[in-house]
Amino acid sequence: MPTSLTHIAMHVHDLAACVDFYRGYAGMRVVHERPHNSGKVTWMAEPGREKDFILVLLPGGPGREQNDYDFSHLGFAMESRDAVDAIADRARADGILVWETRDNDYPVGYYCGVRDPDGNFVEFSFGQPLGPGAEEIEFPQ
């Protein structure tokens, strides 16, 4: 039976701040909201991918204190190195840049890391065999 990864759900401490972050940094939009005991459950997706993959934000989480060397993260592909640089510059100015831009061997590519309002790390990358530009890059067989 084939399966498909459709969503990631995260309890967050400050739902409004997280929605604003993923809207502003990752270009996601709210596609569904419903009442929940301590607020509302919010589904977010990239425009045009609403039926492929969503991020579910659940209110009432404790927040996260992720160690700078813990590479657990959500990953977003960007259309260019310049786009990654722009995110890094913005995050640096906002005081939330945790990994300066760096260029690693295939399949990692060029990336930076940003801390979301709940404390989760979010990677913005270019040159991975996933997302924009991936048509030009293939996993080795």
C-alpha positions in Angstrom: 0.0 0.0 0.0 1.6 3.3 -1.0 1.8 6.1 1.5 2.4 9.8 1.2 3.6 12.3 3.8 0.8 14.9 4.0 1.5 17.0 7.1 3.6 17.8 10.2 1.7 18.9 13.3 3.4 20.9 16.0 2.2 22.2 19.3 3.2 25.9 19.6 3.3 28.3 22.5 2.4 31.5 20.5 0.1 30.5 17.6 -0.3 34.0 16.2 3.5 34.6 16.2 4.1 31.3 14.4 1.4 31.9 11.8 3.0 35.3 11.1 6.5 33.7 10.9 5.5 31.0 8.4 3.5 33.5 6.4 6.3 36.1 6.3 9.4 33.9 6.0 8.1 30.8 4.2 5.3 32.4 2.1 2.7 30.0 3.6 -0.9 30.8 4.0 -3.7 29.7 6.3 -5.9 27.2 4.5 -8.0 26.0 7.4 -8.8 26.9 11.0 -11.0 25.2 13.6 -11.7 25.8 17.2 -9.7 23.9 19.8 -9.7 23.8 23.6 -7.1 26.5 24.0 -7.6 28.5 20.8 -7.7 27.2 17.2 -6.0 24.6 15.1 -4.4 26.3 12.1 -3.4 24.5 8.8 -0.9 26.3 6.7 0.3 25.5 3.2 2.4 26.9 0.3 0.1 28.4 -2.4 -0.8 25.6 -4.8 0.3 22.8 -2.5 -2.7 22.8 -0.2 -3.6 19.2 -1.1 0.0 18.0 -1.1 1.5 19.0 2.3 0.5 21.2 5.2 1.9 22.4 8.5 -0.6 22.0 11.3 -0.1 24.4 14.2 -1.8 23.4 17.5 -2.2 25.9 20.3 -1.0 25.3 23.9 2.5 24.0 23.3 5.3 24.6 25.8 7.7 26.2 23.3 11.0 24.6 22.5 14.6 25.4 23.6 16.5 23.8 20.7 20.3 23.7 21.2 22.2 25.5 18.5 23.9 22.2 17.5 20.6 20.2 17.2 20.0 20.1 13.5 16.4 19.0 13.8 14.5 21.4 11.5 11.8 22.1 8.9 13.3 22.6 5.5 12.2 25.0 2.8 13.7 25.1 -0.7 14.4 28.5 -2.3 14.7 29.5 -5.9 18.3 30.8 -5.7 21.3 31.4 -3.5 20.3 35.1 -3.5 17.0 34.1 -2.0 18.7 32.2 0.8 21.0 35.3 1.4 17.9 37.5 1.6 16.4 35.3 4.2 19.6 35.2 6.2 20.0 39.0 6.1 16.4 39.4 7.3 16.7 36.8 10.0 20.1 38.4 11.1 18.3 41.8 11.4 15.4 40.1 13.3 17.9 38.4 15.7 16.7 34.9 14.8 19.5 33.6 12.5 21.0 30.4 14.0 23.1 29.1 11.1 24.9 31.6 8.9 24.8 30.8 5.2 27.0 27.9 4.2 27.7 25.8 1.2 27.9 22.0 1.7 28.5 19.1 -0.6 25.7 17.4 -2.4 22.9 16.8 -1.5 22.9 19.6 1.2 23.6 22.6 -0.9 23.6 26.2 0.2 21.5 27.0 3.3 20.9 29.0 6.4 19.0 28.3 9.6 16.4 30.5 11.3 14.6 30.1 14.7 10.8 30.3 14.5 8.9 32.1 17.4 8.4 28.7 19.2 12.1 27.9 19.1 12.1 25.4 16.2 14.9 25.6 13.6 13.9 26.2 10.0 16.3 25.7 7.1 16.1 27.7 3.9 18.2 26.1 1.1 19.1 26.1 -2.5 20.7 23.3 -4.5 19.2 20.3 -2.9 17.6 17.6 -5.0 14.2 18.7 -3.6 12.0 21.7 -4.4 12.7 24.6 -6.8 15.5 23.8 -9.3 15.5 20.1 -8.4 14.7 19.1 -12.0 18.3 19.9 -12.7 19.7 17.8 -9.8 19.2 14.1 -9.4 20.0 11.7 -6.6 22.8 9.3 -7.6 21.5 5.8 -8.4 
